[in-house]
Amino acid sequence: MPQIIRSLGLIVFTEDCIEEYFDDLNFFHAGCFKATLSRVLGLGIIGGSLLVKVPQIVKILRSKSAKGINVLSVLLDLFAITAMVSYSFISGFPFSSWGDGVFLGIQTLAIAILVMHFSGNTVQATAFLGAYLAVIFAVTNRLTSVNLLWACQAMNIPIVLTSKLIQAYTNYSNGSTGQLSAVTGFMLFFGSLARIFTSIQETGDLIMIMMYICSTAANAILAAQILYYWNVDTQVKETAKKAQ
């Protein structure tokens, strides 16, 4: 198999699976099927993550309001994403198993800054951005120990649940999902659901697997609220029109 084609194939297939599929012509290898499916799913999730929170960002910018978005929930979500990416990077896991976190982190950071800005805390938003970039610099230059990152990753399970449930309670208290984007909500749910499989297949890391299970359950609650309050808002608008 030509070296260039083999190198391109490594984007989707593992080295062992390239040998099974293209050298030995064994197209029914169960292990390679699962590994390839996981790699394709991972790459698909990464592709989707490029835009997953853009609808949320656009919605905030258009309305010039962060109404209904709990800043604590956003910050906890950002911590969870950053801890996961940092731990995966230091541990040497395949990029296809965590690359979406890079783009989700950038977009979540943008949402956090916008929420602070439109809440009248622009100085705080600027200071937070500087502090966050300093943390990223420390991680990418391996100035933090893997034990510390493992501890942060372990904390992700309660943090993910807390961040999502805080937002769910905010929605319940307001009787509305406010400026939450339906597209973003459902993409996050399906993305975290697929990540359970890819984490089992590509990392085997129990902490990451449990985090995605918890994240999927919490995202399901928010997705259900989006559907519920969507119907409620529609009924209110219809009632208002009839009353006119």
Secondary structure, DSSP 8 states (H G I E B T S, - for coil): --HHHHHHHTTTS-HHHHIIIIIS--TT-HHHHHHHHHHHHHHHHHHHHTTTTHHHHHHHHHHT--TT--HHHHHHHHHHHHHHHHHHHHHT--GGGTHHHHHHHHHHHHHHHHHHHHTT-HHHHHHHHHHHHHHHHHHHTT-S-HHHHHHHHHHHHHHHHHHHHHHHHHHHHHTS-TT--HHHHHHHHHHHHHHHHHHHHHT--HHHHHHHHHHHHHHHHHHHHHHHHHHHHHHHHHHHHHH-
